[in-house]
Amino acid sequence: MSDFAMIGRIVTHTAAPRFRVVFAPREDGSGAWDLGDIEWLDGPPPVPNGPRQATAAAKFLARLMREAGEHFAAHWRDDWIQAAVIQQAEGMGLSAYAIAKATGWAVSEDHVRDFLTRRKSMGSHKLQHVLSVLGVRLEGAE
């Protein structure tokens, strides 16, 4: 397992992370993963002093955990749909900007770029637009 550093909205690999989070597969066979304990390597962040700071800190940490989870899911799960989309986009020579524009901005350029670089996953409500632009069809097994 790799260590991650979170800087702003970017999750990157690092040699000296501020904290380490362990994700483990859920034992119920659902394919879901659970977040383990957070190990602060250089000490936890300062304790908020007041309800406003506490709310801001909770929102910030929730966003960091969501981004770490998305990064983890995008890199450690074998997503064959994402791989097919990346391959098709490269084969067609389309940039994230071109794909986003062709979707009528239903999906932002940043989200397309993050999906094509496996930084994030994409829900079906957005992915359907990208698949349409790329001419990728999903077919059920017979």
N, C-alpha and C positions, 0 to 999 in steps of 0.2 A: 504494500500500500504506500502511496506517495503522501508527502506532506504538502499542505496548501497554505498560501498566504492570501489574505483578502485585502485588497487595496481599493477603496472606493467601490466601483461596481465590477471590478475585475478579480477573478480568482486565478491565481498563478501558482505554479510549482515553485518551491523555495527551499533553500538549504537551511534557513533559520526561521521557521514559522513562529508566529506569536502564540498560536494554540494548535492543538491537534484534536480532531474529532474522529471517532471511530464509527463507521457505518457497518452494520451487521445484517445479514439476511434474516428476515422474520422466520420463525420456526413453524408457522402454520402452513407453509407451502404455497402462499399466495404470490410469491415473487416480490413482495414489498421488502423494503429495507428500513431498519430503525436506526435512529440516531443514538449513539451512546453518550457517555459522559464527555464533557469538554475538559481537556487538560490544558490549563494556562501555563505556558512555558516561561513567561517572564512576568507572571503575576496577572491577576484579573484586572479588567479596566476599573477606573476609579468609581466609587460608589456615588450614585447620583444624589444630589442634595435638593430634594423637593420633587413634587409630583410631576411637574413639567419635564424636568431632566430625566426622571425615571421612565416616563412615557417615551421620550425621544430615544433613550438608550435601549429600551425594549424593542422599539420599531427597528432601530439600527441592527441590533443583534439578530432579530427575526429575518431581516433582509439578507444579512450575511449567511445565515444558516440555509435559507432558501437557495441562495446562489451557490453555496458549497454543495448542496444536495443536487441541484441541476447539473453542476459541473461533474460531480461524481457519476450521476446517472448517464450523462452523455459519454463519459469516457470508459466506464467499467461494464456497461451492459452492451451486448451485441445487438445494436439496432440496425437491422437489415434495411429498413425503410429509409433511415437517415443515410446509410451508405449508398443506397440506390439514388437518392436525390443528389448527394454530393457528386457521384460519378456522372450523372446526367448533366448537372450544371457545368462541370468541368468539360465534359464532352461537347457541350454546346457553346462553351466559351463565354458563359454569362456571368457577370459580376453580381454581387449582392444588390447593388444599386439597380441594375437592369431588371433583376427578378422582382424586386420590390415595386419598381415603377410599373412593370407589366401586370402586377396584381392590382393595380389601381390604388396602391398604398394601403391595401387591406392588411399587409404585413410590412412592418418597418424595415428599412435597410439594415439597421443594427440587429434586429432579430434574425433576419435572413443570414447575415454575416456570422452571427453567433451559432446558428444552426449548422451552417456549412463548415465551420471550424470546430464543431463538436463542443462548443462551450455551453450550449443550451439545447434543451429539447423543444419541441413545438407541438402544441395541441392541435387536434384535428380541425378545429374551427379556423385555424390559420393555415395549417399544412395543406388543406384542400386547394387553396389559392395557388400555393407554390407548385403543387403537383400538376395543376391545370396549365400553368405557364410552361412547365418543363415537358408536358406531354406524357407524364408518368401515370400509369394506371395500376391500381391495385386489383388483383383478382383473387377470389377465394379458391381454396384447394378443392379439388373434385373428389 
